[in-house]
Amino acid sequence: MTNQVVSTQDVPKVEAKVNYNKIREEVEKPFSERGKVPSIRNGGVTTYRKYHLTEEEKTQIIEKHKAMGGGDIVNPYAGRSGVCFSQVEALIRLGANVWHSHKTVRDMMEKVMSGMIKKRKCGDEIIETDAWTDFYGKPGRVGAEKPKDGDGKIIQNYRVLQRLPKPDGGEKNPYGLKLAQFNMCIDIDFRVVVEGVEPIPHFRLNTKWVNEKDVKPMYNKPSKKKKKIAEA
């Protein structure tokens, strides 16, 4: 059976930058009924993805959290066992609104994800592994321009969780929107701990925002721009 290639001529023309806030209702429809946009993948077309929670979904997460005796902070990615849940959960367990070093966060992530047992096929065998081993120990993607090791993936994924819709529609994949819906965000600050050594990333779950529209993740990394050498 061959895959059917959908011509982009059959897809309504859209702006290159889609404002996610304007298509929230659209993406709440069943996947097969959502609008489509031109893409360099998937045969030249892709379907709008949903990155936020409906009010019903948000209420369900809150009620389940209370029923399980959870604390004051709700993990918006609850019900999932992926990296997004684990990275937010690690910061919740370490303490919100407090900065935590990369190593401290990594160790807590390992603790959270090691308990997520998984099974996958390896040749003719089914082997048992866990989410941490699959995530941290998995080699970089073949062919990637700058393949990342486990530590690099932790930093990159926290950066991904900082993505929010922009007024001009410049952000197509706002993975951090669920956090913003709970008036939270991920902050990242690279700090020089030892002079002459690369700055170490520190992470914080910021829960101090009053409403979703005000949420603005912090990202602070020293510039690597070379200083201009004065001519003799």
Buried (B, 14 or more C-beta within 10 A) or exposed (E): EEEEEBEBEEBEEBEEEBBBBEBBEBBBEEEEEBBBBEEEEEEBBBBBEBBBBBEEBBEBBBEEBEEEEBEEBBBBBBEEBEBBBBBBBBBBBBEBEEBBBBEBBBBBBBBBBEEBEBEEEEEEEEEEBBBBBBBBEEEEEEEEEEEBEBEEBBBEBBBBBBBBBBEEBEBBEBBBBBBBBBBBBBBBBBBEEEEEEEBBBBBBBBBEBEEBEEBEBEBEEEEEEEEEEEEE
